[in-house]
Amino acid sequence: MAETVIANRVGEWFIENQRDLPWRREGFGAWGILVSEIMLQQTPVVRVIPRLEQWLERWPTPAALAASPPGDAVRAWDRLGYPRRALRLHAAATAITENHGGVVPSDVAQLLALPGIGDYTARAVAAFAFGLRHPVVDTNVRRVIARAVLGQGEAGPASTRRDLAAMEALLPHDEPAARVFNAGMMELGALVCTARSPRCDDCPLLEQCAWRGAGYPAYDGPRGAIQAKFEGSDRQVRGLILAELRASEIPVAPTEIEALWPDATQRDRALASLEADGLVVTDDSGGYLLP
């Protein structure tokens, strides 16, 4: 069957070509894998590795993180981006400590019940930390399936049900093989079947690829939302405010916040959104600080 050929070729390719990443090494625990998966969301691997190592050295267990204030997690998150992930990770650590005896659960339903843990992260932890057979789908996997199986140049908008079903149809029944295939599809999309410059001649699915067989037709289907530019955006202003708070051990005065950005309306909007997200709080004097 074509599905078996795809799984075998991707698995063999991955075993020979996988990158040496911390979370793939023997003995790297479930807590470390959970932290790495959250850090890797929308953040390049090269930026995650040093921050992950620092994080796990400081908080080697969920209980250790749960014992620290949420603001410490936000400060340690530094410039990884999307800092709400730090708060969600702290909340997840607290729930693991209180509800699971400080041990990361292996069950997908229990993982999904943790604060801030979505479909992808729950299945990734179950598959990579515990070796369980679950389809794991990220942007890279979706792109490989779109090209190799569906003959499309792009994956189009995400659909959890459709994407999981597509990966499930390819996933080997054997748990160790399924774990390798999950990781291999992600690695193949990250290194070879890239969005802009796919290296088709180096692809283990060169002969099976439906997109190649169709002559690489241009994608004309629906597209996902395009992220707005960072420069001048509310995200940039939010980042400036958080950087100021991370650098200070005392509450930051409103006048110091005002000096960070000239557009008062945008600055106030960004500050209000940070407060709404729980990333910024005020003290009795009206100063701003991390939670």
C-alpha positions in Angstrom: 0.0 0.0 0.0 1.1 3.6 -0.7 0.6 4.5 3.0 3.1 1.8 4.1 5.6 2.9 1.5 5.4 6.5 2.7 5.7 5.5 6.3 8.7 3.2 5.7 10.6 5.7 3.5 10.0 8.7 5.9 11.0 6.5 8.9 14.2 5.3 7.3 15.1 8.8 6.1 14.5 10.2 9.6 16.7 7.6 11.3 19.6 8.6 9.0 19.0 12.4 8.9 17.4 13.6 12.1 18.9 16.6 13.9 20.5 16.1 17.3 18.0 18.0 19.4 17.8 17.9 23.2 14.2 16.6 23.4 15.1 13.6 21.2 17.9 12.4 23.4 17.6 9.4 25.7 16.3 10.2 29.1 14.8 13.6 28.2 11.7 13.5 30.4 8.0 14.2 29.7 8.2 17.6 31.5 11.1 18.7 29.3 9.2 17.6 26.2 6.1 19.5 27.3 8.1 22.6 27.9 9.9 22.2 24.5 6.7 21.7 22.6 5.2 24.9 24.1 8.4 26.9 23.4 8.6 25.6 19.8 5.2 27.0 18.9 5.8 29.8 16.4 9.5 30.0 17.5 12.6 28.7 15.7 14.5 25.8 17.1 17.8 27.8 17.4 16.1 30.3 19.7 14.4 27.6 21.8 17.3 25.4 22.7 19.3 27.8 25.0 16.1 29.1 26.7 14.9 25.5 27.2 18.1 24.5 28.8 18.0 27.5 31.2 14.4 26.9 32.0 14.8 23.2 32.9 17.9 24.0 34.9 15.9 26.4 37.0 12.6 24.4 37.0 13.4 20.7 36.5 9.9 19.6 37.5 6.4 21.0 37.2 6.3 21.4 41.0 9.4 23.6 40.9 7.7 26.0 38.4 4.4 25.9 40.2 6.2 27.1 43.4 7.4 30.2 41.6 5.3 33.3 40.9 3.8 33.5 37.4 5.9 36.7 36.8 9.1 34.7 37.1 8.0 32.5 34.2 7.2 35.6 32.1 10.6 37.1 33.0 12.4 33.9 32.2 10.5 33.6 28.9 12.5 36.7 27.8 12.1 37.3 24.0 10.7 34.0 22.8 7.6 35.7 21.7 3.9 35.2 22.5 4.5 35.5 26.2 1.1 34.2 27.2 2.6 30.8 26.6 4.7 31.4 29.8 1.6 32.0 31.8 -0.1 28.9 30.3 2.9 26.8 31.0 2.9 28.0 34.6 -0.8 27.2 34.9 -0.2 23.7 33.4 2.6 23.1 35.9 0.3 24.1 38.7 -2.4 21.8 37.5 0.0 18.9 37.1 1.3 19.4 40.6 -2.1 19.7 42.2 -4.0 17.1 40.1 -1.4 14.6 39.0 1.1 14.4 41.8 3.6 16.4 39.9 3.8 13.8 37.1 3.0 14.8 33.5 0.0 12.6 32.4 0.3 10.4 29.4 -3.4 10.3 28.5 -4.4 12.8 25.7 -7.7 13.6 27.4 -5.9 14.5 30.7 -3.3 16.5 28.8 -6.0 18.4 27.0 -7.6 19.2 30.3 -4.5 21.1 31.4 -4.6 24.9 31.0 -3.2 26.1 27.7 -2.6 22.6 26.2 -4.2 22.2 22.8 -4.7 19.3 20.4 -1.2 19.4 18.9 0.7 19.7 22.2 -1.4 17.0 23.9 -0.7 14.5 21.1 2.9 15.5 20.8 3.6 14.8 24.5 1.7 11.5 24.4 3.6 10.4 21.3 7.1 11.7 22.0 7.3 11.5 25.7 5.4 8.2 26.2 5.7 6.5 22.8 1.9 6.2 22.4 0.3 6.0 19.0 -1.4 9.3 18.1 -1.2 11.3 14.9 0.8 14.5 15.5 0.2 17.3 13.0 2.0 20.6 12.8 2.5 23.1 9.9 5.3 21.0 8.5 3.3 17.8 8.5 0.4 19.4 6.9 2.6 20.7 4.1 4.2 17.3 3.4 0.8 15.6 3.3 -0.6 18.3 1.0 2.2 17.8 -1.5 3.0 14.1 -1.3 -0.5 12.8 -0.8 -2.9 15.4 -2.1 -0.8 16.9 -4.9 -1.2 20.5 -3.7 1.6 23.0 -3.4 0.2 24.3 0.0 -1.9 22.8 2.8 -4.4 25.6 3.0 -6.3 26.6 6.2 -5.9 24.2 9.1 -8.7 21.8 10.1 -8.0 19.7 13.2 -10.4 16.9 12.2 -9.3 16.7 8.6 -5.6 17.0 9.4 -5.6 14.4 12.1 -7.6 12.0 9.9 -5.1 12.5 7.0 -2.1 11.7 9.3 -4.0 8.8 11.0 -4.4 7.2 7.6 -0.6 7.2 7.1 0.4 6.3 10.7 1.9 2.8 11.3 0.1 0.6 13.7 3.2 -0.3 15.6 3.8 2.3 18.4 7.6 2.7 17.9 7.2 3.0 14.2 4.4 5.5 14.7 6.6 7.6 16.9 9.4 7.7 14.3 7.0 8.5 11.5 5.5 11.4 13.5 8.9 12.9 14.1 10.1 12.1 10.6 7.2 13.9 8.9 7.9 17.0 11.0 11.6 16.8 10.2 11.0 16.3 6.5 8.8 19.4 6.3 11.3 21.5 8.3 14.4 20.5 6.4 13.4 19.3 2.9 9.8 19.9 2.0 10.0 23.6 3.0 7.4 26.2 2.2 9.5 28.3 -0.2 12.4 26.3 -1.5 11.6 22.5 -1.3 14.7 20.3 -2.0 12.8 17.7 -3.9 15.9 15.8 -5.1 16.7 15.1 -1.5 13.3 13.9 -0.5 12.7 10.3 0.4 9.2 10.6 -1.2 10.5 11.8 -4.5 8.9 8.9 -6.4 5.6 8.9 -4.4 5.0 12.7 -4.4 1.6 13.5 -6.0 2.6 17.2 -6.4 5.7 16.3 -8.3 3.8 13.7 -10.4 1.3 16.4 -11.4 4.0 18.8 -12.5 4.1 21.0 -9.4 0.8 22.8 -10.1 0.4 26.3 -8.4 -1.9 26.3 -5.4 -5.2 28.0 -6.1 -7.2 27.0 -3.0 -8.2 28.9 0.1 -5.4 30.4 2.2 -5.0 31.0 5.9 -4.8 34.4 7.4 -1.6 36.4 6.8 0.0 37.7 10.0 0.4 41.5 10.1 3.9 43.1 10.0 5.6 43.3 13.4 7.1 46.8 13.0 4.7 49.4 14.3 2.2 46.8 15.5 0.5 46.4 18.8 2.7 43.2 19.2 5.8 45.4 19.1 4.4 47.8 21.7 3.4 44.9 23.9 7.0 43.6 23.6 8.5 46.9 24.6 6.4 47.2 27.7 7.1 43.6 28.8 10.8 44.1 28.2 10.7 47.2 30.5 8.9 45.2 33.2 11.3 42.2 32.9 14.3 44.4 33.3 13.0 46.0 36.5 12.8 44.5 40.0 10.4 47.2 41.2 7.1 48.5 39.8 7.5 50.6 36.6 5.9 54.0 36.9 3.3 55.1 34.3 5.7 57.9 33.1 8.2 55.2 32.2 5.6 53.3 30.2 4.6 56.5 28.4 8.2 57.1 27.3 8.3 53.7 25.5 6.0 54.6 22.6 4.9 57.9 21.1 1.4 57.0 20.1 -0.6 57.2 23.3 -3.7 55.5 21.9 -1.8 52.5 20.6 0.3 52.4 23.8 -2.7 52.4 26.0 -4.4 49.7 23.9 -1.3 47.5 24.1 -1.1 48.0 27.8 -4.7 47.2 28.3 -4.4 44.0 26.3 -1.4 42.9 28.5 -3.5 43.5 31.6 -6.4 41.5 30.1 -4.0 38.6 29.3 -2.8 38.6 32.9 0.8 39.5 31.9 0.8 42.9 33.6 -0.7 43.9 37.0 -0.7 47.1 39.0 0.4 47.7 42.6 -1.3 50.1 45.1 0.8 53.0 43.9 -0.3 52.5 40.3 3.0 51.1 39.1 3.1 48.2 36.6 4.8 44.9 37.2 4.8 41.3 36.1 2.2 39.0 37.8 
